[in-house]
């Protein structure tokens, strides 16, 4: 087993240039980042700073215009079940039950090596992990937005990915549901020891969840402007953290970067 502090994701001099109808658009430049095994890293920055583009590069959904991305000592050359993605839109198939949506991913990854009974048990365990055993036979239209996102997380984790990639998974939820799922995610990650890279716009979410917060400069040609190391003990409890001076310090550091050092161009022009 690789040590927890091993360099697990290694991004070296990554660039991303898109060809558009208006010419080339330079989205990302000089991206250099390493993520340790078991680390929770969030990407934060203003709209248009390339957070989702960087996540898609790690997922293999995009290939860099230049540079190299490595995961578990192998170059990222395309999508793989070892890098599971949870999007803001849950992406569940509406005609399948929650159980069937998860089972589809499990079957894809493990059907060559496990029998039907084992695949079913994996699916049931994933539903239980996110507290949705009772909703297994319901279809997406029969459950709440928060429950749909939990099914999406369960589907991703059921494939036992080496990396869990999350693109603002709670962004469309109300504040109370979002807080509940953040707390659930903390418990799940502690249990699975997953390596997580997550895109967020929410400063408090970033501080609550992260081991490191990667702050992006404004686009175009965005890059990593600074990184905050979050040295808050785990497990974390949001009410207790609200009174923690370190929590306030990290929160202030991120806000300072976003709204002073990287004030959004729209705000500057106002």
Secondary structure, DSSP 8 states (H G I E B T S, - for coil): ---TTSEEEEEEEEEEEEEETTEEEEEEEEEEEEEETT-EEEEE-STTSSHHHHHHHHHTSS--SEEEEEETTEE--S--TTEEEE-SS----TTSBHHHHHHHHHHHHHTTTS-HHHHHHHHHHHHHHTT-GGGTT-BGGGS-HHHHHHHHHHHHHHTT-SEEEEESTTTTS-HHHHHHHHHHHHHHHHHHT-EEEEE-S-HHHHHHH-SEEEEE--SSSB-EEEEEE----SS--HHHHTT-HHHHHHHHHHHHIIIIIT--HHHHH-
